[in-house]
Amino acid sequence: MDTCLGSSESAMPSNATKLIQCMLLLALATSFYCQGNSTQVNVKPKTCAVLEAGRPCHLTLKISYRLEALEQTCIWVALREVPEQCFDRLSVDHLLELTLTKDTLVQIKDINNKVLDEVTIQIATYQPVNTRKRRGLNWNLL
């Protein structure tokens, strides 16, 4: 009877070890898949301030990104029919002059028109802070 228990106990750690190995292999494969398909785009600034709503905002965007594999990529500004600029490089640093009147989507697409990443440039209306401080009671002598 001890030999039966001993054999089943030795089989149990082997199955658990195989299960852990399979789970680690799956996690490793998933992390490689996620890393291979990621393109992190850095855009500065992400917000443009105007004094009045509806007025155009002029800004220079600094767009930078790095690819895992060499492929042609293009910078697209939403609602435009042609890309702003295309590149055949692993690392891209580009300055883009824009005039915007509303929030605008900037996308990085590959040659097959697949969106690699996108960033929304927001238009904010400047509202000055009320600098008058109320002191004392809520009454006035004059």
Salt bridges, closest charged atoms under 4 A:
GLU84 OE2 - ARG80 NH1 2.62
